Amino acid sequence: MTKKDAKQNIIHAASYLFQSQGYHATGINEIIEVSGCPKGSLYYHFPNGKEEIVLAFLESTKINAAEEMQEIFDKYPIKMAVAYYVKHIATQVMDSNRKAYRIGLVALESSSISEAVRQKCIETFDYWKAIFQGYFAKAGYSEKDSERLADLFIVSMEGNLTISVTYQDSSIMLKWLEQFLIIMDTYHPSH
């Protein structure tokens, strides 16, 4: 295993664990076990321990989710892109191997104990919001409406992820999607 592979394995294992059971319930030894990497590799790549690992998890999640968003939103008109993206996330939300880019649990648990983590969560949410806001603007929504829709989309998606996981029912996201598409129509310049 190369050093780069070891680092990615650690981030991947931590991502799975943080999203499955939260920041506080995830221990360094558990990350080592799930990653299959020796303890020395973990501390070589993350000498400051768990906080540094959670920051790497947040950065990785920010970038991976953004790439997926852009791939979908570049391919379809705005309403189709929103629908496809939400349906895509809904299919992943119950998959134990893929946690659909959930950072809400980590944000709630760790942002009050670490300013660095809190700032990284803000950076991640703002980054995603800017992407969505850009696509709404590109579709013809005003700057103000694009910002409102992006805010609503991010907040609603985070809430829907939490509720869907709690109820073990991804159809909750699809019900919300119907309402969000109606809201999009009320903001669109053609109305």
C-alpha positions as CSV (number, residue, x, y, z in Angstrom):
1,M,0.0,0.0,0.0
2,T,1.4,3.4,-1.0
3,K,1.4,6.4,1.4
4,K,-1.3,8.0,-0.8
5,D,-3.4,4.8,-0.6
6,A,-3.0,4.7,3.1
7,K,-4.1,8.3,3.5
8,Q,-7.1,7.7,1.3
9,N,-8.0,4.5,3.1
10,I,-7.9,6.4,6.4
11,I,-10.1,9.2,5.1
12,H,-12.5,6.7,3.5
13,A,-12.8,4.7,6.8
14,A,-13.2,7.9,8.8
15,S,-15.9,9.2,6.4
16,Y,-17.9,6.0,6.8
17,L,-17.5,6.0,10.6
18,F,-18.2,9.7,11.1
19,Q,-21.3,9.6,8.9
20,S,-22.5,6.3,10.4
21,Q,-22.0,6.9,14.1
22,G,-20.8,10.4,14.6
23,Y,-17.6,12.1,15.6
24,H,-17.7,11.3,19.3
25,A,-18.5,7.6,18.9
26,T,-15.6,7.1,16.4
27,G,-12.3,6.3,17.9
28,I,-8.8,6.4,16.4
29,N,-8.4,2.6,16.9
30,E,-11.7,2.0,15.1
31,I,-10.5,4.2,12.2
32,I,-7.3,2.2,12.1
33,E,-9.2,-1.1,12.1
34,V,-11.6,-0.2,9.4
35,S,-8.9,1.4,7.2
36,G,-6.6,-1.6,7.5
37,C,-3.7,0.8,8.0
38,P,-1.1,0.6,10.8
39,K,-1.3,3.1,13.6
40,G,2.0,4.6,12.4
41,S,0.5,5.5,9.0
42,L,-2.4,7.2,10.7
43,Y,-0.2,9.4,12.8
44,Y,2.2,10.0,9.9
45,H,-0.6,11.5,7.8
46,F,-2.6,13.0,10.6
47,P,-0.1,13.8,13.4
48,N,-2.8,15.9,15.2
49,G,-5.2,13.0,15.5
50,K,-8.9,12.9,15.1
51,E,-9.5,16.6,14.6
52,E,-7.1,16.6,11.6
53,I,-8.9,13.5,10.2
54,V,-12.3,15.1,10.5
55,L,-11.0,18.1,8.7
56,A,-9.7,15.9,5.9
57,F,-13.1,14.1,5.8
58,L,-14.9,17.4,5.4
59,E,-12.6,18.6,2.6
60,S,-12.9,15.2,0.8
61,T,-16.7,15.3,1.2
62,K,-16.9,18.9,0.0
63,I,-15.0,18.2,-3.2
64,N,-16.6,14.8,-4.0
65,A,-20.1,16.1,-3.5
66,A,-19.3,19.2,-5.6
67,E,-18.0,17.1,-8.4
68,E,-21.1,15.0,-8.4
69,M,-23.4,18.0,-8.3
70,Q,-21.6,19.7,-11.2
71,E,-21.7,16.5,-13.3
72,I,-25.5,16.3,-12.8
73,F,-26.2,20.1,-13.1
74,D,-24.0,20.4,-16.2
75,K,-25.9,17.7,-18.0
76,Y,-29.6,18.6,-17.4
77,P,-31.9,21.7,-17.3
78,I,-32.3,23.1,-13.8
79,K,-35.5,21.4,-12.8
80,M,-34.4,18.0,-14.2
81,A,-31.0,18.4,-12.5
82,V,-32.6,19.2,-9.1
83,A,-34.9,16.2,-9.5
84,Y,-32.1,13.9,-10.7
85,Y,-29.8,15.0,-7.9
86,V,-32.4,14.5,-5.1
87,K,-33.4,11.1,-6.5
88,H,-29.7,10.2,-6.8
89,I,-29.1,11.1,-3.2
90,A,-32.3,9.3,-2.1
91,T,-31.1,6.1,-3.6
92,Q,-27.8,6.4,-1.7
93,V,-29.2,7.5,1.7
94,M,-29.9,4.0,3.0
95,D,-26.8,2.4,1.4
96,S,-24.5,1.4,4.3
97,N,-21.4,1.7,2.0
98,R,-22.2,5.2,0.8
99,K,-23.5,7.9,3.1
100,A,-24.6,10.5,0.5
101,Y,-22.3,13.2,1.7
102,R,-23.9,13.7,5.1
103,I,-21.9,16.2,7.2
104,G,-24.8,17.3,9.4
105,L,-24.0,14.9,12.2
106,V,-20.4,15.8,12.3
107,A,-21.3,19.5,12.2
108,L,-23.7,19.2,15.1
109,E,-21.3,17.2,17.2
110,S,-17.9,18.7,16.7
111,S,-18.4,22.3,15.7
112,S,-19.0,23.3,19.3
113,I,-15.7,21.8,20.5
114,S,-13.5,22.8,17.6
115,E,-13.4,26.2,15.9
116,A,-11.4,24.7,13.0
117,V,-14.1,22.0,12.4
118,R,-16.9,24.6,12.7
119,Q,-15.2,26.8,10.1
120,K,-14.6,23.8,7.8
121,C,-18.3,23.0,8.0
122,I,-19.2,26.5,7.2
123,E,-16.8,26.5,4.3
124,T,-18.3,23.2,3.0
125,F,-21.9,24.4,3.2
126,D,-21.0,27.7,1.6
127,Y,-19.2,26.0,-1.2
128,W,-22.1,23.8,-2.0
129,K,-24.5,26.7,-1.7
130,A,-22.4,28.7,-4.2
131,I,-22.6,25.9,-6.7
132,F,-26.3,25.6,-6.5
133,Q,-26.7,29.4,-6.5
134,G,-24.7,29.5,-9.7
135,Y,-26.8,26.9,-11.4
136,F,-30.0,28.7,-10.4
137,A,-28.6,32.0,-11.7
138,K,-27.5,30.3,-15.0
139,A,-31.1,29.0,-15.4
140,G,-32.4,32.6,-15.3
141,Y,-33.4,33.1,-11.6
142,S,-32.5,36.6,-10.2
143,E,-29.5,36.9,-7.9
144,K,-31.7,37.2,-4.9
145,D,-34.0,34.3,-5.9
146,S,-30.9,32.1,-6.7
147,E,-29.5,32.8,-3.3
148,R,-32.9,32.0,-1.6
149,L,-33.4,28.8,-3.6
150,A,-29.8,27.7,-2.9
151,D,-30.3,28.4,0.9
152,L,-33.5,26.5,0.9
153,F,-32.1,23.6,-1.1
154,I,-29.1,23.1,1.2
155,V,-31.0,23.5,4.5
156,S,-33.8,21.2,3.2
157,M,-31.4,18.5,1.9
158,E,-29.6,18.3,5.2
159,G,-32.9,18.0,7.1
160,N,-34.2,15.5,4.6
161,L,-31.1,13.4,4.9
162,T,-31.5,13.4,8.7
163,I,-35.2,12.5,8.7
164,S,-34.8,9.9,5.9
165,V,-32.1,8.1,7.9
166,T,-34.1,8.4,11.1
167,Y,-37.2,6.9,9.6
168,Q,-35.2,4.5,7.4
169,D,-37.3,5.8,4.5
170,S,-35.7,7.7,1.5
171,S,-39.2,8.4,0.0
172,I,-39.3,11.4,2.4
173,M,-36.8,13.1,0.1
174,L,-39.0,12.4,-2.9
175,K,-42.0,13.9,-1.3
176,W,-40.0,17.0,-0.4
177,L,-38.7,17.1,-4.0
178,E,-42.3,17.6,-5.3
179,Q,-42.7,20.6,-3.1
180,F,-39.3,22.1,-3.9
181,L,-40.0,21.9,-7.7
182,I,-43.3,23.9,-7.1
183,I,-41.4,26.5,-5.0
184,M,-38.9,26.8,-7.9
185,D,-41.8,27.6,-10.2
186,T,-42.9,30.4,-8.0
187,Y,-39.5,32.1,-8.2
188,H,-38.9,31.7,-11.8
189,P,-38.9,34.8,-14.0
190,S,-41.5,33.4,-16.3
191,H,-44.1,33.7,-13.5
